[in-house]
Amino acid sequence: MIIPNNIQNIVILTGAGISAESGIKTFRDQNGLWENHDIMEVASLDGFKKNPNLVFDFYNARRSQLQSENVAPNEAHKALATLESKFKGTVTIITQNVDDLHERAGSHNVIHMHGELLKMHCLKSLKVYSIKGKLTQSTICSCCRQAGNLRPHIVWFGEVPYQIDKIDEVLKSCDLFISIGTSGEVYPAAAFVSEAKNHGAITIEQNITPTKQSRQFDSQLTGPSTTEVPRLVKMILNP
Ligand SMILES: [Zn+2]
């Protein structure tokens, strides 16, 4: 693989695969069920309206797991943070992950298109707040000083991903697009590779196995992201 030395703007899309070796369990590991509840009950606005306590419990459990001792950024997250700090141009990460492992590894320029576990927002003002502990129906919102107005800052099924305009903008000016640990089956993220290609970007896919999208990319790096991503970052920094 040859990476030209005139690259200015790198955009990296990351998915569940990059966090797989960080100790995080996703609901997909349990056959799409969480304590026998269908994922639609805990990850949709309808589900939230029907049973907010169940939805709060689901995200409280995931938030607490994310902050547990055995979850930490891995070599792939760390390599991307090194890339951001050492690369002469810009590096933007667009992540589908709701964890904070890119930030913990040291990345600053991260767009969380599917939201963040450690954030909540007010349904009335749409203001976003940090949350480390439990969010419940009785949590008081600091803007409206009322309980019952806060929800997890997570994009649920059927909702529009966050920061789509910003994403569009970075894809338009990107000259190297890298997809890491994502199956390419969830839209709109699955369309980013063709969008980047339309603007002339070179495209690289890194995944544990080939995906349905692999043929759309100029190059593929197949294998665990903890070994392949550091290798790729070295190639970019020392072309
Ligand atoms: Zn509020």
Residues whose N, C-alpha, C, O or C-beta is under 5 A from the ligand:
A	BS01	ZN	C122 K124 S125 C141 C143 C144 N149
